[in-house]
């Protein structure tokens, strides 16, 4: 399956400077694993060592948050639009 | 330097006061030069007085709006309810973007304090916060 990946500004420096790229994979996990092979510097920001989604990464397939679709098992169909959005968080501690 | 209008500063303060006892937060759109055009309040989905997280739904809609309207996401604001308006180690560790402006509100101060910072390679530098009518 070929989908479109939209990359936010903050991740572009470690992903070749692109804002939109084509990605291959039938699940979110396959897409992210392929990305970590192509862009090794991003690995720690996408997936945990056990292959689950990083706590501070939001991934959308079209308008849907993949945490509610099975996480890395979420299906990716041809021409789906995948968006990666690192969480914006912090706090007083 | 970051430039806010008086009204935008009030929106930031009101968002943080409404979120009490939790931290309040939101996003800032504007020009690359740091002139804010829009303050976008968010729910603190961390639901905490000590940490904040922008609602992912707000993040997604803002990301798409930025893409569509040619605006720039220039930063984020959040409050500290019981400490000074200065980035904590958590704030610094999770500062995602060296180009962003990090606006901190202290509701512990009387009157409330609003300050703006840049966080680059883990180093915190306060910047001028200009308030214009």
Backbone of each chain as ProteinMPNN parsed JSONL, in Angstrom:
{"seq_chain_A": "XXXXXXXXXXXXXXXXXXXXXXXXXXXXXXXXXXXXXXXXXXXXXXXXXXXXXXXXXXXXXXXXXXXXXXXXXXXXXXXXXXXXXXXXXXXXX", "coords_chain_A": {"N_chain_A": [[0.84, -1.197, 0.0], [0.471, 2.244, -0.752], [0.85, 5.217, 0.857], [0.314, 8.657, 1.892], [2.537, 10.631, 3.682], [2.498, 13.133, 6.037], [4.648, 15.552, 7.296], [5.551, 17.227, 10.204], [7.011, 20.476, 10.888], [8.954, 20.289, 12.912], [10.025, 17.743, 12.714], [11.18, 17.635, 10.267], [13.966, 18.278, 9.861], [15.292, 15.889, 10.498], [14.308, 14.198, 8.663], [15.036, 14.462, 6.028], [14.228, 16.976, 5.26], [11.815, 17.114, 4.014], [8.292, 17.853, 3.524], [6.13, 16.358, 2.764], [5.863, 12.981, 1.987], [5.852, 9.89, 0.111], [4.84, 6.777, 1.443], [5.301, 3.3, 2.29], [3.435, 0.414, 3.287], [1.244, -1.769, 5.106], [0.261, -1.485, 7.585], [0.274, 0.844, 10.357], [2.472, 0.338, 11.964], [4.216, -0.97, 10.181], [4.722, 1.101, 8.397], [5.994, 2.981, 10.08], [8.212, 1.537, 10.935], [9.583, 1.194, 8.537], [10.181, 3.871, 8.08], [11.994, 4.351, 10.165], [14.106, 2.892, 9.309], [14.864, 4.206, 7.011], [15.325, 6.765, 7.982], [17.263, 6.812, 10.39], [17.805, 8.5, 12.57], [15.427, 9.273, 13.607], [14.276, 7.265, 14.995], [14.013, 6.92, 17.853], [12.027, 8.724, 18.401], [9.716, 7.772, 17.358], [9.033, 5.028, 17.862], [8.874, 2.727, 20.62], [11.263, 0.518, 22.247], [10.006, -1.942, 22.315], [8.442, -1.903, 20.114], [6.04, -0.598, 20.247], [3.966, 2.384, 19.995], [5.59, 5.495, 20.513], [5.212, 7.277, 23.539], [4.963, 10.077, 23.359], [4.194, 10.649, 20.782], [1.835, 11.488, 18.393], [-0.173, 9.863, 16.07], [-1.936, 10.038, 13.116], [-4.3, 8.528, 10.978], [-5.663, 9.643, 8.225], [-8.322, 11.335, 9.583], [-8.218, 10.087, 11.99], [-7.112, 9.147, 15.195], [-4.587, 6.91, 15.782], [-4.302, 5.543, 18.137], [-6.76, 4.773, 18.911], [-7.358, 2.901, 17.103], [-6.022, 0.589, 17.3], [-3.338, 1.123, 17.505], [-0.039, 0.468, 16.513], [-0.949, -1.564, 14.964], [-2.93, -0.576, 13.399], [-4.706, -0.277, 10.335], [-3.448, 0.621, 7.1], [-4.465, 2.069, 4.181], [-4.476, 2.223, 0.57], [-3.547, 5.394, -0.605], [-4.246, 6.631, 1.805], [-3.884, 9.263, 4.229], [-1.307, 9.95, 6.329], [-0.433, 11.418, 9.371], [2.142, 12.668, 11.358], [2.53, 13.804, 14.601], [4.404, 15.109, 17.01], [3.859, 15.145, 20.524], [2.948, 18.108, 22.295], [4.123, 19.159, 25.175], [4.807, 19.453, 28.723], [5.72, 20.957, 31.818], [5.559, 21.874, 35.344], [7.243, 20.35, 36.882]], "CA_chain_A": [[0.0, 0.0, 0.0], [1.205, 3.498, -0.774], [0.115, 6.293, 1.515], [0.998, 9.949, 1.937], [2.917, 10.983, 5.043], [2.713, 14.573, 6.248], [5.686, 15.671, 8.321], [5.56, 18.569, 10.787], [8.28, 21.213, 10.785], [9.94, 19.879, 13.909], [10.657, 16.479, 12.328], [11.764, 17.701, 8.913], [15.438, 18.229, 9.8], [15.802, 14.513, 10.563], [13.617, 13.407, 7.641], [15.412, 14.927, 4.706], [13.702, 18.304, 4.961], [10.56, 17.032, 3.249], [7.045, 18.064, 4.253], [5.221, 15.284, 2.354], [6.534, 11.904, 1.248], [5.078, 8.659, -0.065], [5.324, 5.706, 2.318], [4.759, 1.979, 1.996], [3.127, -0.403, 4.445], [-0.191, -2.039, 5.255], [-0.134, -1.063, 8.94], [1.052, 1.979, 10.868], [3.749, -0.191, 12.426], [5.085, -1.204, 9.026], [5.139, 2.412, 7.867], [6.948, 3.612, 10.992], [9.448, 0.754, 10.918], [10.271, 1.563, 7.301], [10.735, 5.219, 8.259], [13.173, 4.316, 11.041], [15.216, 2.353, 8.513], [15.29, 5.265, 6.087], [15.798, 7.912, 8.774], [17.578, 6.221, 11.701], [17.844, 9.504, 13.638], [14.084, 9.534, 14.13], [13.738, 6.048, 15.602], [13.621, 7.107, 19.256], [10.862, 9.602, 18.506], [8.536, 7.117, 16.783], [8.679, 3.733, 18.444], [9.6, 2.21, 21.776], [12.067, -0.672, 21.936], [9.131, -3.104, 22.123], [7.682, -1.753, 18.87], [4.802, 0.168, 20.442], [4.087, 3.803, 19.679], [6.178, 6.351, 21.539], [4.196, 7.968, 24.342], [4.807, 11.471, 22.984], [3.941, 10.796, 19.35], [0.474, 11.293, 17.91], [-0.212, 9.44, 14.667], [-3.292, 10.044, 12.565], [-4.584, 8.046, 9.628], [-6.707, 10.598, 7.845], [-8.682, 12.133, 10.767], [-8.366, 9.201, 13.143], [-5.973, 8.899, 16.071], [-4.403, 5.454, 15.686], [-4.404, 4.914, 19.468], [-8.107, 4.205, 19.007], [-7.527, 1.965, 15.977], [-5.113, -0.536, 17.476], [-1.939, 1.547, 17.559], [0.796, 0.102, 15.357], [-1.688, -2.533, 14.146], [-3.946, 0.125, 12.598], [-4.545, -0.518, 8.894], [-3.179, 1.724, 6.17], [-4.966, 1.727, 2.844], [-3.922, 3.014, -0.523], [-3.886, 6.823, -0.636], [-4.496, 7.216, 3.118], [-2.967, 10.331, 4.634], [-0.796, 9.728, 7.683], [0.186, 12.614, 9.936], [2.898, 12.484, 12.599], [2.573, 15.039, 15.386], [4.938, 14.95, 18.361], [3.066, 15.82, 21.556], [3.468, 19.347, 22.872], [3.879, 18.897, 26.596], [5.824, 19.919, 29.654], [5.099, 21.156, 33.122], [6.331, 22.56, 36.378], [8.124, 19.461, 37.647]], "C_chain_A": [[0.872, 1.242, 0.0], [0.329, 4.592, -0.172], [0.954, 7.56, 1.489], [1.297, 10.274, 3.394], [3.177, 12.479, 5.115], [3.607, 14.745, 7.471], [5.679, 17.091, 8.888], [6.96, 19.177, 10.76], [9.35, 20.643, 11.697], [10.662, 18.585, 13.526], [11.385, 16.553, 10.987], [13.287, 17.653, 8.891], [16.001, 16.805, 9.85], [15.109, 13.604, 9.555], [13.826, 14.025, 6.261], [14.832, 16.269, 4.309], [12.373, 18.303, 4.242], [9.345, 17.323, 4.133], [6.025, 16.968, 3.942], [6.023, 14.234, 1.599], [5.557, 10.743, 1.062], [5.691, 7.576, 0.819], [4.618, 4.398, 1.962], [4.479, 1.235, 3.304], [1.642, -0.618, 4.568], [-0.684, -1.752, 6.661], [0.725, 0.139, 9.334], [2.427, 1.51, 11.331], [4.721, -0.426, 11.282], [5.608, 0.111, 8.456], [6.22, 3.014, 8.757], [8.277, 2.857, 11.012], [10.265, 1.066, 9.666], [10.915, 2.941, 7.433], [11.991, 5.197, 9.116], [14.381, 3.712, 10.32], [15.773, 3.44, 7.59], [15.901, 6.444, 6.827], [16.115, 7.435, 10.192], [17.529, 7.232, 12.847], [16.487, 9.707, 14.294], [13.548, 8.376, 14.981], [13.216, 6.269, 17.018], [12.406, 7.98, 19.441], [9.588, 8.932, 18.014], [8.084, 5.898, 17.58], [9.499, 3.438, 19.691], [10.379, 0.959, 21.361], [11.192, -1.9, 21.679], [8.221, -2.964, 20.902], [6.372, -1.017, 19.019], [5.063, 1.642, 20.135], [4.715, 4.568, 20.834], [5.078, 7.15, 22.226], [3.927, 9.393, 23.833], [4.692, 11.673, 21.474], [2.461, 10.542, 19.069], [0.549, 10.919, 16.431], [-1.668, 9.389, 14.22], [-3.285, 9.374, 11.198], [-5.837, 8.781, 9.192], [-7.08, 11.409, 9.09], [-8.656, 11.32, 12.056], [-7.055, 8.98, 13.885], [-5.772, 7.383, 16.158], [-4.417, 4.771, 17.055], [-5.769, 4.264, 19.659], [-8.38, 3.206, 17.891], [-6.585, 0.769, 16.092], [-3.646, -0.175, 17.459], [-1.172, 1.136, 16.314], [0.101, -0.921, 14.453], [-2.723, -1.869, 13.241], [-3.645, -0.041, 11.101], [-4.243, 0.771, 8.14], [-3.623, 1.271, 4.792], [-4.347, 2.647, 1.803], [-4.444, 4.449, -0.466], [-4.327, 7.403, 0.702], [-3.484, 8.32, 3.375], [-2.582, 10.115, 6.091], [-0.106, 10.999, 8.155], [0.89, 12.255, 11.233], [2.932, 13.811, 13.334], [3.144, 14.744, 16.771], [4.098, 15.733, 19.366], [3.755, 17.111, 21.973], [3.108, 19.304, 24.344], [5.026, 19.433, 27.429], [5.19, 20.05, 31.018], [6.08, 21.65, 34.153], [7.313, 21.659, 37.103], [9.366, 19.107, 36.846]], "O_chain_A": [[1.899, 1.285, 0.678], [-0.782, 4.85, -0.636], [2.128, 7.548, 1.12], [0.41, 10.2, 4.244], [3.976, 13.021, 4.35], [3.361, 14.168, 8.531], [5.79, 18.057, 8.133], [7.958, 18.469, 10.625], [10.512, 20.527, 11.308], [11.789, 18.354, 13.965], [12.12, 15.635, 10.623], [13.86, 17.043, 7.988], [17.073, 16.546, 9.302], [15.294, 12.388, 9.58], [12.907, 14.096, 5.445], [14.929, 16.666, 3.148], [11.851, 19.362, 3.893], [9.368, 17.071, 5.338], [5.154, 16.68, 4.763], [6.775, 14.56, 0.68], [4.56, 10.638, 1.776], [6.913, 7.472, 0.93], [3.513, 4.386, 1.42], [5.19, 1.405, 4.295], [0.853, 0.245, 4.183], [-1.888, -1.767, 6.918], [1.76, 0.412, 8.726], [3.427, 2.196, 11.118], [5.908, -0.119, 11.394], [6.776, 0.223, 8.084], [7.238, 3.498, 8.265], [9.342, 3.469, 11.095], [11.488, 1.188, 9.728], [12.033, 3.164, 6.97], [12.946, 5.925, 8.843], [15.529, 3.984, 10.673], [16.985, 3.572, 7.416], [16.869, 7.048, 6.366], [15.31, 7.637, 11.101], [17.242, 6.856, 13.983], [16.397, 10.245, 15.398], [12.496, 8.495, 15.608], [12.104, 5.854, 17.345], [11.808, 7.989, 20.516], [8.494, 9.456, 18.223], [6.91, 5.759, 17.923], [10.656, 3.842, 19.805], [10.18, 0.417, 20.274], [11.575, -2.792, 20.922], [7.341, -3.795, 20.676], [5.656, -0.822, 18.036], [6.207, 2.085, 20.03], [4.404, 4.315, 21.998], [4.143, 7.632, 21.586], [2.789, 9.859, 23.874], [5.045, 12.73, 20.951], [1.909, 9.513, 19.459], [1.239, 11.569, 15.646], [-2.513, 8.773, 14.869], [-2.402, 9.608, 10.373], [-6.925, 8.565, 9.726], [-6.223, 12.12, 9.616], [-9.038, 11.827, 13.11], [-6.028, 8.667, 13.284], [-6.681, 6.657, 16.56], [-4.531, 3.547, 17.129], [-5.927, 3.336, 20.453], [-9.502, 2.721, 17.747], [-6.37, 0.033, 15.129], [-2.791, -1.058, 17.405], [-1.596, 1.419, 15.194], [0.513, -1.121, 13.311], [-3.328, -2.538, 12.403], [-2.496, 0.041, 10.667], [-4.716, 1.851, 8.494], [-3.206, 0.221, 4.303], [-3.781, 3.694, 2.117], [-5.642, 4.677, -0.3], [-4.746, 8.56, 0.749], [-2.383, 8.321, 2.823], [-3.439, 10.1, 6.975], [0.702, 11.585, 7.434], [0.307, 11.613, 12.106], [3.318, 14.831, 12.763], [2.446, 14.188, 17.619], [3.676, 16.855, 19.087], [4.983, 17.196, 22.002], [1.938, 19.401, 24.715], [6.074, 19.814, 26.908], [4.237, 19.342, 31.341], [7.268, 21.822, 33.881], [8.141, 22.15, 37.87], [10.223, 18.367, 37.33]]}, "seq_chain_B": "XXXXXXXXXXXXXXXXXXXXXXXXXXXXXXXXXXXXXXXXXXXXXXXXXXXXXXXXXXXXXXXXXXXXXXXXXXXXXXXXXXXXXXXXXXXXXXXXXXXXXXXXXXXXXXXXXXXXXXXXXXXXXXXXXXXXX", "coords_chain_B": {"N_chain_B": [[12.534, 38.186, 19.996], [9.166, 38.298, 21.153], [5.95, 39.226, 20.147], [2.928, 40.248, 21.455], [-0.552, 41.162, 21.436], [-2.395, 43.263, 23.713], [-4.886, 42.13, 24.117], [-4.439, 39.472, 23.288], [-2.616, 38.675, 25.259], [-4.331, 38.768, 27.436], [-6.107, 36.745, 26.737], [-4.444, 34.516, 26.951], [-3.877, 34.6, 29.713], [-6.48, 34.296, 30.741], [-7.149, 31.757, 29.805], [-5.37, 30.22, 31.295], [-6.167, 30.77, 33.909], [-8.768, 29.776, 33.866], [-8.214, 27.093, 33.689], [-7.376, 26.334, 36.171], [-7.56, 24.074, 38.998], [-5.526, 23.059, 37.48], [-2.677, 23.116, 35.211], [-2.756, 25.483, 32.56], [-2.931, 25.737, 28.936], [-1.863, 26.309, 25.509], [-1.609, 27.078, 21.963], [0.44, 29.098, 19.763], [0.086, 31.048, 16.942], [1.659, 32.744, 14.207], [3.956, 35.135, 12.789], [7.174, 34.334, 11.334], [8.896, 36.135, 12.487], [7.999, 36.435, 15.01], [5.686, 37.777, 15.683], [2.647, 37.483, 17.06], [-0.308, 36.125, 15.719], [-2.549, 34.628, 16.309], [-3.983, 33.247, 19.199], [-4.4, 30.086, 20.454], [-6.314, 28.48, 22.528], [-6.074, 25.465, 24.471], [-7.421, 22.425, 25.768], [-5.957, 21.021, 28.683], [-4.83, 18.019, 28.337], [-3.442, 16.381, 29.969], [-4.525, 16.805, 32.381], [-3.673, 17.919, 34.874], [-2.042, 19.525, 37.645], [0.61, 19.83, 37.54], [1.794, 19.053, 35.177], [1.483, 19.545, 31.608], [-0.329, 18.885, 28.584], [-0.888, 19.542, 25.254], [-4.058, 19.256, 23.715], [-4.346, 16.597, 21.498], [-6.186, 16.762, 19.387], [-6.531, 19.473, 18.988], [-3.967, 20.059, 18.257], [-3.768, 18.67, 15.799], [-5.768, 19.959, 14.245], [-4.726, 22.525, 14.221], [-2.263, 22.134, 12.97], [-3.149, 21.437, 10.42], [-4.469, 23.756, 9.712], [-2.369, 25.585, 9.685], [-0.9, 24.554, 7.564], [-2.734, 24.928, 5.5], [-3.384, 27.678, 5.53], [-1.008, 28.972, 5.358], [0.203, 29.93, 7.621], [2.363, 30.187, 10.529], [3.3, 27.999, 13.083], [4.294, 29.257, 15.962], [4.836, 28.904, 18.6], [4.196, 27.942, 22.045], [2.11, 28.216, 24.918], [2.005, 27.921, 28.485], [0.922, 27.417, 31.898], [2.418, 27.785, 35.13], [1.326, 26.803, 38.165], [2.116, 27.06, 40.785], [4.686, 27.953, 40.849], [7.557, 29.81, 39.581], [7.543, 31.761, 36.51], [9.239, 30.239, 34.58], [11.08, 28.053, 32.482], [10.834, 24.666, 33.397], [12.884, 21.747, 34.196], [11.465, 19.655, 32.959], [10.016, 21.053, 31.026], [12.128, 22.001, 29.453], [13.305, 19.615, 28.618], [11.322, 18.62, 27.002], [10.966, 20.447, 25.053], [10.191, 20.92, 21.833], [11.097, 22.305, 19.586], [13.552, 24.362, 18.322], [12.984, 26.745, 17.11], [10.749, 27.752, 18.226], [8.751, 29.872, 20.391], [8.526, 29.927, 23.833], [6.11, 30.484, 26.005], [5.625, 31.331, 29.297], [3.493, 31.308, 32.059], [3.067, 32.505, 35.272], [0.964, 31.766, 37.836], [1.358, 31.891, 40.431], [2.592, 34.175, 41.048], [1.826, 37.564, 42.01], [0.839, 40.493, 40.598], [-0.224, 38.07, 38.079], [2.398, 36.607, 36.16], [3.884, 36.917, 32.955], [6.109, 35.537, 30.736], [8.584, 35.124, 28.141], [10.465, 32.664, 26.363], [13.301, 31.223, 24.655], [14.327, 27.973, 23.778], [17.11, 26.318, 23.168], [19.04, 23.698, 22.159], [18.885, 22.7, 24.754], [19.467, 24.884, 26.271], [18.27, 27.69, 28.044], [16.966, 30.765, 27.169], [15.827, 33.873, 28.069], [13.595, 36.025, 26.348], [12.702, 39.235, 24.959], [9.441, 40.241, 25.681], [7.048, 41.778, 24.008], [4.3, 43.872, 24.449], [1.591, 45.02, 22.721], [-0.93, 47.398, 21.853]], "CA_chain_B": [[11.442, 38.926, 20.635], [7.802, 37.86, 20.851], [5.015, 40.344, 20.261], [1.512, 39.93, 21.691], [-1.417, 42.304, 21.732], [-2.952, 43.226, 25.068], [-5.998, 41.172, 24.088], [-3.885, 38.101, 23.244], [-2.076, 38.382, 26.589], [-5.47, 38.493, 28.313], [-6.625, 35.414, 26.374], [-3.52, 33.542, 27.556], [-4.108, 34.594, 31.166], [-7.817, 33.758, 31.01], [-7.068, 30.309, 29.58], [-4.647, 29.608, 32.416], [-7.001, 30.891, 35.12], [-9.896, 28.841, 33.719], [-7.736, 25.707, 33.833], [-7.066, 26.027, 37.571], [-6.232, 24.041, 39.606], [-4.542, 22.463, 36.575], [-1.965, 24.013, 34.315], [-3.443, 25.812, 31.315], [-1.987, 25.686, 27.82], [-2.378, 26.611, 24.178], [-0.631, 27.258, 20.897], [0.576, 30.452, 19.242], [0.377, 31.189, 15.515], [2.128, 34.084, 13.903], [4.971, 35.275, 11.75], [8.487, 33.834, 11.763], [9.571, 37.167, 13.279], [7.521, 36.371, 16.388], [4.483, 38.581, 15.928], [1.574, 36.5, 17.193], [-1.568, 36.487, 15.064], [-3.647, 33.871, 16.905], [-3.775, 32.44, 20.405], [-5.328, 28.964, 20.348], [-6.378, 27.759, 23.807], [-6.288, 24.022, 24.402], [-7.589, 21.684, 27.015], [-4.769, 20.311, 29.152], [-5.291, 16.623, 28.398], [-2.754, 15.705, 31.076], [-5.434, 16.969, 33.513], [-2.734, 17.927, 35.995], [-1.541, 20.814, 38.134], [2.072, 19.842, 37.464], [2.23, 18.865, 33.802], [0.456, 19.865, 30.623], [-0.184, 18.357, 27.23], [-1.87, 20.105, 24.331], [-5.01, 18.292, 23.176], [-3.93, 16.189, 20.148], [-7.153, 17.21, 18.369], [-6.183, 20.876, 18.722], [-2.69, 20.005, 17.533], [-4.027, 18.26, 14.413], [-6.504, 21.005, 13.512], [-3.818, 23.658, 14.034], [-1.291, 21.711, 11.953], [-3.79, 21.526, 9.106], [-4.742, 25.167, 9.433], [-1.079, 26.174, 9.337], [-0.589, 24.077, 6.221], [-3.698, 25.467, 4.547], [-3.436, 29.147, 5.509], [0.319, 29.549, 5.22], [0.64, 30.529, 8.876], [3.449, 29.472, 11.188], [3.15, 27.692, 14.509], [5.503, 29.915, 16.482], [5.148, 28.571, 19.976], [3.221, 27.351, 22.951], [2.101, 28.807, 26.26], [1.397, 27.142, 29.569], [1.051, 28.058, 33.2], [2.87, 27.123, 36.35], [0.346, 27.294, 39.145], [2.718, 27.31, 42.098], [6.118, 28.251, 40.729], [7.816, 30.984, 38.761], [7.363, 31.657, 35.06], [10.554, 29.911, 34.016], [10.982, 26.651, 32.03], [11.31, 23.621, 34.302], [13.621, 20.701, 33.468], [10.519, 18.944, 32.084], [9.761, 21.936, 29.871], [13.318, 22.05, 28.6], [13.489, 18.291, 28.023], [10.292, 18.327, 26.01], [10.849, 21.554, 24.098], [10.426, 20.193, 20.582], [11.483, 23.05, 18.395], [14.386, 25.516, 18.684], [12.483, 27.992, 16.52], [9.532, 28.157, 18.934], [8.75, 30.746, 21.563], [7.879, 29.227, 24.947], [5.555, 31.488, 26.903], [5.334, 30.782, 30.627], [2.658, 32.131, 32.919], [3.035, 32.1, 36.681], [-0.203, 32.204, 38.593], [1.801, 32.022, 41.818], [2.971, 35.579, 41.21], [0.731, 38.532, 42.08], [-0.08, 39.923, 39.614], [0.3, 36.964, 37.276], [3.566, 36.991, 35.378], [3.986, 36.282, 31.638], [7.463, 35.726, 30.189], [8.801, 34.313, 26.935], [11.802, 32.074, 26.327], [13.725, 30.305, 23.608], [15.049, 26.821, 24.315], [17.936, 25.834, 22.058], [20.034, 22.718, 22.63], [18.791, 22.559, 26.205], [19.777, 26.144, 26.959], [17.114, 28.579, 28.143], [17.258, 32.206, 27.066], [14.629, 34.718, 28.084], [13.554, 37.023, 25.274], [11.799, 40.365, 25.207], [8.031, 40.049, 25.363], [6.49, 43.101, 23.733], [2.834, 43.909, 24.477], [1.141, 46.181, 21.97], [-2.397, 47.524, 21.768]], "C_chain_B": [[10.103, 38.325, 20.215], [6.877, 39.049, 21.074], [3.591, 39.834, 20.376], [0.731, 41.232, 21.763], [-1.882, 42.171, 23.179], [-4.058, 42.18, 25.151], [-5.483, 39.728, 24.073], [-3.299, 37.722, 24.61], [-3.214, 38.037, 27.551], [-6.079, 37.123, 28.012], [-5.758, 34.318, 26.997], [-3.78, 33.446, 29.059], [-5.457, 33.957, 31.5], [-7.835, 32.242, 30.832], [-6.427, 29.62, 30.787], [-5.463, 29.678, 33.706], [-8.165, 29.901, 35.055], [-9.468, 27.399, 33.978], [-7.45, 25.333, 35.284], [-8.009, 24.981, 38.139], [-5.148, 23.444, 38.699], [-3.745, 23.536, 35.839], [-2.833, 24.27, 33.08], [-2.429, 25.852, 30.178], [-2.665, 26.06, 26.502], [-1.245, 26.863, 23.211], [-0.64, 28.707, 20.401], [0.905, 30.388, 17.751], [0.874, 32.592, 15.256], [3.13, 34.098, 12.786], [6.29, 34.705, 12.263], [9.249, 34.853, 12.607], [9.046, 37.22, 14.715], [6.377, 37.311, 16.705], [3.29, 37.626, 15.914], [0.299, 37.006, 16.52], [-2.763, 35.815, 15.733], [-3.17, 33.152, 18.157], [-4.837, 31.343, 20.385], [-5.337, 28.195, 21.67], [-6.632, 26.273, 23.578], [-6.676, 23.503, 25.776], [-6.236, 21.085, 27.395], [-5.159, 18.844, 29.324], [-4.519, 15.802, 29.424], [-3.581, 15.83, 32.362], [-4.656, 17.031, 34.828], [-2.355, 19.349, 36.379], [-0.033, 20.921, 37.96], [2.617, 19.589, 36.06], [1.097, 19.285, 32.857], [0.729, 19.087, 29.352], [-1.284, 18.949, 26.379], [-2.761, 18.99, 23.801], [-4.586, 17.891, 21.755], [-4.895, 16.633, 19.054], [-6.889, 18.673, 18.0], [-4.898, 20.935, 17.91], [-2.921, 19.675, 16.057], [-4.733, 19.366, 13.638], [-5.609, 22.211, 13.254], [-2.785, 23.352, 12.956], [-1.9, 21.86, 10.559], [-4.075, 22.962, 8.717], [-3.457, 25.877, 8.996], [-0.719, 25.826, 7.899], [-1.447, 24.787, 5.176], [-3.574, 26.978, 4.399], [-2.058, 29.787, 5.383], [0.794, 30.273, 6.476], [1.79, 29.707, 9.45], [3.074, 29.22, 12.641], [4.417, 28.194, 15.179], [5.79, 29.56, 17.937], [3.981, 28.025, 20.753], [3.252, 28.149, 24.245], [1.559, 27.799, 27.248], [1.663, 27.829, 30.883], [1.756, 27.15, 34.185], [2.003, 27.688, 37.469], [0.976, 27.675, 40.474], [4.212, 27.61, 42.01], [6.308, 29.372, 39.72], [7.629, 30.69, 37.265], [8.717, 31.445, 34.404], [10.52, 28.433, 33.626], [11.598, 25.674, 33.036], [12.186, 22.636, 33.517], [12.718, 19.889, 32.536], [10.237, 19.765, 30.831], [10.934, 21.916, 28.903], [13.5, 20.719, 27.87], [12.5, 17.995, 26.918], [10.071, 19.481, 25.046], [11.187, 21.024, 22.712], [11.132, 20.989, 19.5], [12.298, 24.29, 18.78], [13.903, 26.837, 18.09], [11.276, 28.53, 17.293], [9.814, 29.148, 20.052], [7.949, 30.023, 22.652], [7.424, 30.268, 25.966], [5.133, 30.809, 28.207], [4.529, 31.804, 31.418], [2.803, 31.614, 34.341], [1.795, 32.674, 37.33], [0.123, 32.249, 40.083], [2.173, 33.478, 42.1], [1.714, 36.443, 41.291], [1.265, 39.9, 41.706], [0.595, 38.801, 38.829], [1.408, 37.47, 36.357], [3.55, 36.229, 34.046], [5.373, 36.594, 31.075], [7.635, 34.8, 28.985], [10.266, 33.894, 26.844], [12.04, 31.37, 24.999], [14.48, 29.177, 24.298], [15.797, 26.173, 23.158], [19.035, 24.944, 22.609], [20.059, 22.647, 24.155], [19.104, 23.831, 26.978], [18.567, 27.068, 26.899], [17.574, 30.024, 28.063], [15.951, 32.976, 27.104], [14.732, 35.724, 26.96], [12.601, 38.133, 25.667], [10.381, 39.981, 24.806], [7.407, 41.431, 25.226], [4.967, 42.999, 23.712], [2.379, 45.176, 23.79], [-0.375, 46.205, 21.92], [-2.881, 47.289, 20.356]], "O_chain_B": [[9.929, 37.9, 19.073], [7.002, 39.778, 22.058], [3.106, 39.092, 19.522], [1.281, 42.278, 22.108], [-1.775, 41.106, 23.786], [-4.156, 41.439, 26.13], [-6.028, 38.865, 24.761], [-3.463, 36.59, 25.067], [-3.086, 37.133, 28.377], [-6.517, 36.422, 28.924], [-6.27, 33.321, 27.506], [-3.89, 32.351, 29.61], [-5.557, 33.167, 32.439], [-8.461, 31.528, 31.615], [-6.889, 28.571, 31.236], [-5.445, 28.74, 34.504], [-8.509, 29.267, 36.052], [-10.267, 26.581, 34.434], [-7.298, 24.154, 35.602], [-9.188, 24.996, 37.786], [-3.99, 23.335, 39.102], [-4.104, 24.714, 35.85], [-3.55, 23.383, 32.618], [-1.227, 25.982, 30.408], [-3.891, 26.115, 26.412], [-0.073, 26.863, 23.587], [-1.61, 29.439, 20.6], [1.879, 29.753, 17.348], [0.55, 33.522, 15.994], [3.161, 33.203, 11.941], [6.503, 34.602, 13.471], [10.149, 34.482, 13.36], [9.577, 37.959, 15.544], [6.124, 37.612, 17.871], [2.967, 37.037, 14.882], [-0.119, 38.146, 16.718], [-3.865, 36.363, 15.73], [-2.105, 32.535, 18.175], [-6.031, 31.632, 20.308], [-4.468, 27.355, 21.906], [-7.307, 25.877, 22.628], [-6.305, 24.07, 26.804], [-5.462, 20.689, 26.523], [-5.749, 18.469, 30.337], [-4.888, 14.666, 29.721], [-3.379, 15.074, 33.313], [-4.943, 16.291, 35.769], [-2.349, 20.255, 35.546], [0.545, 21.98, 38.203], [3.781, 19.883, 35.786], [-0.068, 19.369, 33.245], [1.859, 18.685, 29.076], [-2.463, 18.875, 26.725], [-2.279, 17.905, 23.475], [-4.477, 18.758, 20.888], [-4.48, 16.859, 17.917], [-7.01, 19.058, 16.837], [-4.757, 21.75, 16.998], [-2.349, 20.313, 15.173], [-4.351, 19.68, 12.51], [-5.707, 22.85, 12.207], [-2.469, 24.207, 12.128], [-1.249, 22.346, 9.635], [-3.943, 23.345, 7.555], [-3.464, 26.669, 8.053], [-0.293, 26.68, 7.122], [-0.963, 25.191, 4.118], [-3.647, 27.506, 3.289], [-1.949, 31.011, 5.307], [1.68, 31.126, 6.41], [2.143, 28.657, 8.913], [2.594, 30.114, 13.338], [5.492, 27.625, 14.99], [6.862, 29.877, 18.453], [2.93, 27.695, 20.204], [4.289, 28.692, 24.626], [0.756, 26.934, 26.899], [2.518, 28.709, 30.979], [1.7, 25.924, 34.089], [1.957, 28.899, 37.686], [0.443, 28.509, 41.205], [4.92, 27.524, 43.014], [5.355, 29.826, 39.086], [7.567, 29.538, 36.834], [9.267, 32.34, 33.763], [9.975, 27.625, 34.378], [12.74, 25.842, 33.465], [12.22, 22.694, 32.288], [13.143, 19.48, 31.455], [10.222, 19.239, 29.718], [10.753, 21.825, 27.689], [13.806, 20.685, 26.678], [12.787, 17.219, 26.006], [9.091, 19.49, 24.301], [12.345, 20.709, 22.438], [11.709, 20.404, 18.584], [11.798, 25.168, 19.482], [14.343, 27.911, 18.499], [10.83, 29.649, 17.038], [10.924, 29.251, 20.575], [6.832, 29.566, 22.412], [8.232, 30.853, 26.688], [4.378, 29.836, 28.202], [4.842, 32.994, 31.439], [2.675, 30.414, 34.583], [1.593, 33.888, 37.373], [-0.728, 32.6, 40.9], [2.082, 33.949, 43.233], [0.675, 36.106, 40.722], [2.089, 40.439, 42.445], [1.809, 38.608, 38.9], [1.365, 38.591, 35.85], [3.239, 35.039, 34.013], [5.76, 37.756, 30.952], [6.912, 33.815, 28.838], [11.174, 34.648, 27.193], [11.099, 30.973, 24.311], [15.186, 29.401, 25.281], [15.193, 25.558, 22.279], [19.856, 25.375, 23.418], [21.124, 22.546, 24.765], [19.017, 23.852, 28.206], [17.925, 27.213, 25.859], [18.463, 30.448, 28.801], [15.07, 32.76, 26.272], [15.815, 36.22, 26.652], [11.798, 37.988, 26.588], [10.156, 39.456, 23.715], [7.26, 42.159, 26.208], [4.41, 42.136, 23.034], [2.729, 46.279, 24.21], [-1.024, 45.159, 21.942], [-4.083, 47.355, 20.097]]}, "name": "protein", "num_of_chains": 2, "seq": "XXXXXXXXXXXXXXXXXXXXXXXXXXXXXXXXXXXXXXXXXXXXXXXXXXXXXXXXXXXXXXXXXXXXXXXXXXXXXXXXXXXXXXXXXXXXXXXXXXXXXXXXXXXXXXXXXXXXXXXXXXXXXXXXXXXXXXXXXXXXXXXXXXXXXXXXXXXXXXXXXXXXXXXXXXXXXXXXXXXXXXXXXXXXXXXXXXXXXXXXXXXXXXXXXXXXXXXXXXXXXXXXXX"}
